[in-house]
Amino acid sequence: MDEQGLELEELRDSMWDEYISILRTIERKAMVDSVIIHHEHFIPKLISKFLPYPITAIAIGSRIFCREEVVSREVLRHEMIHIDQQRELGMFGFLARYLGYYLLGLWRLRNHYEAYMMIPFEQEAYKYQGDNEFLWERRPESWKKYEIPKRNIL
């Protein structure tokens, strides 16, 4: 390919990347705008009764259910990352994987908290809950880099 052809190809690629970035920003804004936050809700209080420690909030669909009236921005960003994960996998796909990772971790580690922290969705959310820009830049399936290495467990 001649020099002019390479320049045109590079220009086309950079324009495509910019176009995809704009589409992703529009999609993220729509997602953020659609979220409904419920404060002092019974759902996290109810779920906490079955866990060794109380949960602060939980994301289900496009709703965040908070235990208290006031929650930190980090908690809200954490739950927004879960909403994005749910959107890409669908509610059933997300819940099935979440539970599967948790049960595998519980079987391997015999510790609730360690099993919870081993879930790739949680690892991603905890890592980026303090980052204001991550949700806008997050790529689909970015949770996969936290997946448990596949190995023969028997």
N, C-alpha and C positions, 0 to 999 in steps of 0.2 A: 504494500500500500504506500502511496506517495505521501509526502509531508503534509499536503493540504488535506488529504483523506484522513490522516491521523488526527489532525487538529479538529476536523469536523466531528469525528467520532468521540473525541474527548469532550467537545462542547455538548454533543448530544447526551453523553453519559452524565455530565454535570447538571444539565437541565433536567434530566430524568430524576436524578437524586434530589434536586431541589423540589421538583413536583411531588415526589413521594413524601418528602419532609413536610410540605404544605398540607397534603392530604392527612398525614398522621396528626399534625397539629389540630386540624379541624375535627378529626375524629376524637382526639383527646379532650378538646374543649366541650364537645357534645357530651362525652361521657361524664366529665366533671360537672357540667351544668345539670345533668339528669340525676345526680346523686341526691338522695334525701337522707338527712341525719335525724335520728330519733334519740333524744336525750332522756336519761332516767327511765330506760325501757326495761321491761321484765325479762326479755330474752337472754341478755348476758347474765342476769341474776339467776335465771333458771338453769342455764347451762353450767354456771359456776358451781351449782349444788352437786354436780356429778364429777367435778374435777378437783384435784388436790389444792388448787389455788383459784382465786377469782379472776375472771377475764374482764378486761376494760371495755372492749368493743368487739363486734363481729360484723362482717360484711356478708350480706345475703342479697344476691342480685345487684340492684342499684341502690340498695339501702344500707346504711350503717346504723347499727343499734348500739348505743352507748349505755354503759352502766350508770354513769354520773351525769350531772348537768353540764359540767365543764370537762372537756378532754383536750389534750395537747395537740398541736399541729402534727407532731410526729405520729401520734396514734391515728389521726385522720389520714395522713399520707400512707401509713402502713396499710390501713383498710382500703384505701383507694388502689393500692397496688394489687390487693386481693380482688377487688372488683374488676380490674383489668385482666387479671389471670382468669377469672370466671368468664369474662366476656370472650376470651380467645378459646377456652376449652368447653364452654357451655357449663351450666350449673351442674348437671349430672357428671360430666367428665371431670370437672374440677373436684367435686366432692368424692368421687370414686378414687381418684388419684391421691387426694389428700388423706383419706382414710387408709388407703393401701400403704402409703409411705409411713404413716403413723404406726400402723400395726406391724409393719416390717421392722421399724425402729424399736418398737416396744418388745418384739420377739428377740431382736438381736441384743438390745441394751438393757432390757428389764428395768427401765426407768422412764416414767412418764415425761418428765421435763426434757431429758436428753432425746427421747423419741420425737417429741414435739419440735425441738430445735433442729432435728435432722431432716424435717420435711422441707424439700426444696422451695416451696412457695413461701414458707416462713423465713428461710435463709435470705431469699431475695428481698422480702418485705422489711426484715430487720436491717439488712445492710443499707438499704436506700431510704428508710423512713425519715432520715434527717436531711435528705437531698431535695431541695425545692425543684430542681430541674428534671430529676429522673423520670417522673411520670410522663413528662412531655417528650422525653427522648427514648423511652422504653421500647425495645424491639419485641415483637411477638416471640414467645417461647424462650425468653431470656432466663426464665427459671430453670431451664434444662441444664445450664452450666453448674447447677448445684445438685444435680441428681446423684443419688447414691450409686457408687460404682457397682456395676453388675459383676457378681462373683459367685462361685459355687459355694452355697452356704451349708451344704451337708458334709 
